Amino acid sequence: MFEITRNELIGPNVYRIELKAEKIARKRKAGQFVIVRPVENTERVPLTIAASDAEAGTITLIVQAVGRSTQQLVDLKVGQRVLDVAGPLGEPTHIGDVKRACVVGGGIGTAVAMPIAKAMKDAGAHVTAIIGARSKDLIILEKEMQELADRLIICTDDGSYGRKGLVTEMLGELIAAGEQFDEALAIGPVPMMEAVCNVTREAGIRTIVSLNPIMIDGTGMCGGCRVTVGGKTRFACVEGPEFDGHEVDFAELRTRLGAFRHLEEEARQQLSDECRMKAAADQLKKEGD
């Protein structure tokens, strides 16, 4: 169970991992996620299900190696097994009667936006996708987004690829030019999602965001994933992860996301030190042989 069948680098520190998870592959819907524990003594990591193949019994995860646990996950080789995978979790995306949608993905958020954009397209919506990153080398899943969207616009902060500027600037230009959207979807860094919501609020466009607060158990019992939406406390792992972006308290979300940043950095440094020590020991053993 949970055997890795594919592990490939698709961007700087970003990997596409496919693994066996037959029951999850049969049941998952767009917008849902899994919580993964790569090996013993690692954290439980929430990851969006980017794709699934019910016939093959596999799910695909896009993983950015930013901490100890995600690094240990991407270090696993094809044929090795992930210790735990729980899911599918969260509420599926509610597509509704959307005729024209704009999907905005920033950085690794493109991986989360992709399955939702596909579900919108499959439901008959005309999908405009805007994806962005700081530079060309950080753009991911361009080919996949090109295939599923009716129109794809790429933005880079430094102008090294596509349009120079922020995704929010591009969205604002489209709206100013008279583009009509029934709904917008924004997924990416918190500042980006908030900026998108500011643009669409002014234009009166309903906007959905997929939130990434701290998650531990995926059942709402720990309370780590709580966010404030419309003045009420909501639990992202069971009531989300998607919410009305115009009602999200982004300031609170930013604060909560930064609460354990120093501990994450310490864990990252510890793993780096362990890897260096192991490499040195292996080299000494090799020289001794």
C-alpha positions in Angstrom: 0.0 0.0 0.0 1.1 3.6 -0.8 4.0 2.5 -3.0 5.6 5.3 -5.0 5.3 4.6 -8.7 6.7 8.0 -9.9 8.9 10.7 -8.5 10.1 13.4 -10.8 11.5 16.9 -10.4 9.3 19.5 -12.2 10.8 22.7 -10.8 13.2 23.9 -8.2 12.5 21.8 -5.1 9.1 20.8 -6.6 8.3 17.2 -7.3 5.5 15.2 -8.9 4.9 12.1 -6.9 2.5 9.4 -7.9 1.7 6.6 -5.5 -0.6 3.7 -5.0 -3.8 4.5 -3.0 -6.6 2.6 -4.6 -9.5 3.6 -2.3 -8.5 7.3 -2.4 -8.1 7.2 -6.1 -11.7 5.9 -6.5 -13.3 8.4 -4.1 -11.4 11.7 -4.5 -13.0 14.7 -6.0 -11.5 18.0 -7.1 -10.5 20.2 -4.2 -9.9 17.4 -1.8 -6.6 16.6 -0.1 -4.7 13.9 1.8 -2.5 14.0 4.9 0.7 12.2 4.4 3.3 10.9 6.9 6.3 10.0 4.8 8.3 7.9 7.4 8.4 7.4 11.1 8.9 10.5 13.3 7.9 13.0 10.7 5.0 15.5 10.7 1.7 14.9 9.0 1.7 17.0 5.8 -1.5 18.1 4.0 -1.2 17.8 0.2 -3.8 18.5 -2.5 -4.6 15.6 -4.8 -3.5 17.0 -8.1 -4.9 14.0 -10.1 -6.0 10.4 -9.8 -6.3 7.3 -11.9 -9.1 5.1 -10.5 -8.2 2.3 -12.9 -4.5 2.2 -12.0 -5.3 3.0 -8.3 -2.9 5.9 -8.1 -3.0 9.5 -6.9 -0.7 12.3 -7.9 0.7 14.9 -5.5 2.8 18.0 -6.2 5.2 18.5 -3.4 7.5 21.4 -2.6 10.3 20.4 -0.4 10.4 23.3 2.1 10.7 21.5 5.4 12.0 18.4 7.1 9.0 16.2 6.4 8.4 17.3 2.8 12.2 16.8 2.1 11.9 13.2 3.5 8.9 12.6 1.3 10.6 13.7 -2.0 13.7 11.7 -1.0 11.8 8.5 -1.3 12.5 6.5 -4.4 10.2 4.7 -6.8 9.3 1.3 -5.3 9.5 2.6 -1.7 6.4 3.1 0.4 5.0 6.1 2.1 4.1 5.2 5.7 0.6 6.8 6.0 -1.8 8.5 3.6 -5.2 9.6 5.0 -8.0 10.8 2.7 -9.6 12.0 0.7 -10.2 14.9 3.2 -12.0 18.2 3.0 -15.1 19.3 1.1 -15.0 18.9 -2.7 -15.1 21.9 -4.9 -18.7 23.1 -5.5 -18.7 24.0 -9.2 -22.3 25.1 -9.5 -23.6 26.9 -12.6 -20.4 28.7 -13.6 -20.2 29.6 -17.2 -17.0 31.7 -17.2 -14.3 31.2 -14.6 -11.0 32.8 -14.0 -8.5 30.6 -12.2 -5.5 32.3 -10.7 -2.5 30.3 -9.4 0.6 31.6 -7.8 3.8 29.5 -7.4 3.0 26.1 -6.0 -0.7 27.1 -5.8 -0.9 26.2 -9.5 -0.8 22.6 -8.4 -3.9 23.1 -6.2 -5.7 25.2 -8.9 -5.1 22.6 -11.6 -7.6 19.9 -10.6 -10.3 22.5 -9.8 -9.8 24.2 -13.2 -10.2 20.8 -14.8 -13.4 20.1 -12.9 -14.8 23.5 -14.0 -13.8 22.8 -17.6 -15.4 19.3 -17.5 -18.6 20.9 -16.1 -18.8 23.1 -19.2 -17.3 26.3 -18.0 -15.0 28.5 -20.1 -11.8 28.7 -18.1 -9.3 31.5 -18.2 -6.2 30.5 -16.2 -3.6 33.0 -15.0 -0.5 31.4 -13.4 2.5 33.2 -12.1 5.8 33.0 -10.2 8.8 35.2 -9.5 10.7 33.9 -12.6 10.5 31.5 -15.5 12.2 28.6 -13.7 9.5 28.7 -10.9 6.6 28.2 -13.3 5.1 24.7 -13.0 2.5 22.6 -14.8 2.4 25.0 -17.8 1.7 22.2 -20.3 -1.1 20.7 -18.1 -2.8 24.0 -17.6 -2.4 24.8 -21.3 -4.3 21.6 -22.2 -7.2 22.1 -19.9 -7.8 25.9 -20.0 -9.5 27.7 -22.8 -6.9 30.5 -22.3 -3.7 30.5 -20.4 -1.8 33.6 -19.4 1.6 33.3 -17.7 3.1 36.1 -15.6 6.5 36.5 -14.0 7.6 39.2 -11.6 10.9 39.7 -13.4 9.5 39.4 -16.9 11.7 36.4 -17.7 8.7 34.6 -19.2 5.2 35.5 -20.3 3.8 38.8 -19.2 5.9 40.9 -16.8 4.1 41.7 -13.6 1.8 40.1 -10.9 -1.1 37.8 -11.6 -3.3 40.3 -9.9 -2.3 43.0 -12.3 -3.2 40.8 -15.2 -6.6 40.0 -13.7 -7.2 43.7 -13.2 -6.4 44.3 -16.8 -8.8 41.7 -18.0 -11.6 43.0 -15.9 -10.9 46.6 -17.0 -11.0 45.5 -20.6 -14.6 44.2 -20.1 -14.0 40.5 -19.4 -17.0 38.9 -17.6 -16.4 36.2 -15.0 -19.1 34.4 -13.0 -16.5 33.3 -10.5 -12.8 33.6 -9.7 -10.6 31.0 -7.9 -7.3 32.2 -6.3 -4.8 29.8 -4.9 -1.2 30.7 -3.8 0.6 32.7 -1.2 -1.7 34.5 1.3 -0.8 38.0 0.1 -1.6 37.0 -3.5 -5.0 35.5 -2.6 -5.8 38.6 -0.6 -4.8 40.9 -3.5 -6.9 38.9 -5.9 -9.9 39.2 -3.6 -9.4 43.0 -3.4 -9.5 43.2 -7.2 -12.6 41.0 -7.5 -14.5 42.5 -4.6 -14.4 45.9 -6.4 -15.7 44.2 -9.6 -18.4 42.2 -7.8 -17.0 38.8 -8.8 -17.6 35.9 -6.4 -14.1 34.6 -5.4 -13.1 31.3 -3.9 -9.8 30.7 -2.1 -8.2 27.5 -1.0 -6.6 28.0 2.4 -3.5 26.4 3.8 -3.5 26.8 7.6 -1.7 24.5 9.9 -3.3 21.0 9.8 -2.5 18.1 12.1 -5.3 15.4 12.3 -7.5 16.4 9.3 -10.7 15.8 11.3 -11.1 19.2 13.0 -10.5 17.9 16.4 -7.1 19.5 17.0 -8.3 23.0 16.0 -5.0 23.9 14.4 -6.7 24.6 11.1 -9.2 27.2 12.4 -9.7 30.3 10.3 -12.1 33.2 10.6 -14.5 33.5 7.7 -17.4 36.0 7.8 -16.6 36.6 11.5 -17.1 33.0 12.4 -14.5 30.3 13.3 -14.3 27.6 10.6 -12.2 24.5 10.4 -10.4 24.3 7.1 -9.8 20.6 7.1 -13.5 19.6 7.4 -15.4 22.7 6.3 -12.9 23.8 3.6 -10.3 24.1 2.4 -12.2 26.4 0.0 -14.0 29.5 1.3 -15.5 32.8 0.1 -12.3 34.9 -0.2 -14.2 38.1 0.4 -15.0 36.9 3.9 -11.6 35.5 5.0 -9.7 37.2 7.8 -6.3 37.2 5.9 -4.5 39.1 8.7 -5.3 36.4 11.2 -4.3 33.7 8.7 -0.9 35.3 8.1 -0.3 35.5 11.8 -1.2 31.8 12.4 0.9 30.6 9.5 4.0 32.3 11.0 3.6 31.0 14.5 5.9 28.0 14.1 8.3 29.3 11.4 11.3 29.3 13.7 10.7 25.7 14.6 10.3 24.8 10.9 13.7 26.4 10.2 15.3 24.5 13.1 14.0 21.2 11.8 15.1 22.0 8.3 18.6 22.8 9.6 18.7 19.6 11.6 17.9 17.5 8.6 20.6 19.3 6.6 23.1 18.6 9.3 22.1 14.9 9.5 22.4 14.5 5.7 25.9 16.0 5.7 27.0 13.8 8.6 25.6 10.7 6.8 27.4 11.7 3.5 30.6 12.2 5.4 30.3 8.8 7.2 29.5 7.0 3.9 32.6 8.6 2.3 34.8 7.5 5.1 33.4 4.0 4.9 34.0 3.9 1.2 37.6 5.1 1.6 38.1 2.5 4.3 36.9 -0.3 2.0 
